[in-house]
Each structure stands twice: as structure tokens, then as C-alpha cells.
């Protein structure tokens, strides 16, 4: 369970309403029951329910069960989709090892506004579900051109494009390097965006096969490829 509190032996933590409701009413946990906590910095800790009341659920932190793991270097860049599809894509990116999520606005991006709070709630829920201890960062949405203008020299970019090649050799040259993976909007990239992306040093234009994948499908496929290269 994710908590915002500092975690140390003997700490008493009163849960916020949403997790309190989850523990009491969904998990139907009782005093004396144990569960695992993490806050994204202090590793994973065992804790025991010391109070389960209508208005309050309190835990007493006991022992550390896992050391904190470093934030994965994999950066996932994507044109935001509409609500439920965006929820799904964000959760899959976390499950597939993204350590930083960067919504980028392209000419054909459908969702003009992005609810970052909703995105963060999905990231935390996915982290709890897949058992990671670090909470991926979420950037504010930014124009793709601005993101590319400030692209870090040491970060390789895998830009997924149905018109891309099958650059097995280029991908192997990225082995062990910090990676960014970029998926376009449902309407795809336009030619000006492709030209700009191809000017990024250490860019690889990756085809994910001959079929047109929906953006959330492409996200999982591309991150699986990136995982196999990034290795962290
Ligand atoms: N431009 C396509 C069209 O309208 O014909 C649709 C784009 S696709 C729905 C959304 C994004 O998923 C693309 O911008 C690309 O990043 C990725 N994608 C989809 N199919 C892909 C493929 N076969 N290879 C690589 N990337 C793909």
C-alpha cells in the first residue's frame, strides 16, 4: 500500500480516507492484520493494523522488508489519449518499467488537456499492483518540439512509427543506454514531426510490425522492446 508518510520502525500512520476505506471496506482487514507499505523513497516496510475504526485506520510500522530500488531510467513519451485509454496506457507504461512519463502534444493529439492528478493516481495504483517501490515521475504536458529541443545528449530515443524500419542493428547499439520511447497519437505523426525526430542524435525509428497498432497496444509492444535493451 502506498503512503505519503516517512517510514521507520515504530512509526504510527493514520491512513488518508481513500486507503483507509480500501483497507477497511474493500480488503475488510481487522486489527492485528499485517500489510506492506511503501512511500517511494524508504523501501518496503511491514506494518500492522493497530486501529480499525469508522473514522480512523492506524498502522504501526514494524520492520523493513525490502530495500528501496532505484528509479528505472526508461522514459516513456506519448501523445495523450482520451480518458479510459489514457488510464490504461499509463498503467501499462508503469508495469512495463517506465520511470518517467512525458505527455507530449503533437499536431494530431486528440486530448487537448491532460488531468495530471488522474494520471498520478493511475501511476500509484499500477506501482502498488506490480510491486515496484519507486513512483515514476510525471512531466507536465509539453509540445513535442519543445521536448525535442531540450533532448538530453546521453538519452537515446526509440521513436515508434509504422513507417519505421526494423533496425535490429541500431537497437543493439542502444544496449545498456538510458532510453526514451515515443508513441504518437491515434492520427500518427506528421511529416514535419518525423523530420524533427530523425534529427535527434541516437534516434532509432522502430517499426512494430506491418499492422497499424492502436497507440496503447504500440505502447506495450514498444516498452517490451525497450525493456529488453535498457536492462534496468
Ligand atoms: N498514423 C497511423 C494512421 O493513422 O494510419 C496511426 C497511428 S497509430 C494508431 C498510433 C501510434 O502508434 C503511431 O504514431 C506509432 O507511434 C505507433 N504505432 C502504431 N502502429 C505501429 C507500427 N506498426 N510500428 C511502429 N509504431 C506503430
Boltz pocket constraint, residues with backbone or C-beta under 6 A from the ligand:
constraints:
  - pocket:
      binder: B
      contacts: [[A, 159], [A, 160], [A, 161], [A, 162], [A, 163], [A, 164], [A, 182], [A, 183], [A, 184], [A, 185], [A, 186], [A, 187], [A, 188], [A, 189], [A, 206], [A, 207], [A, 208], [A, 209], [A, 210], [A, 211], [A, 212], [A, 213], [A, 214], [A, 215], [A, 218]]
      max_distance: 6.0
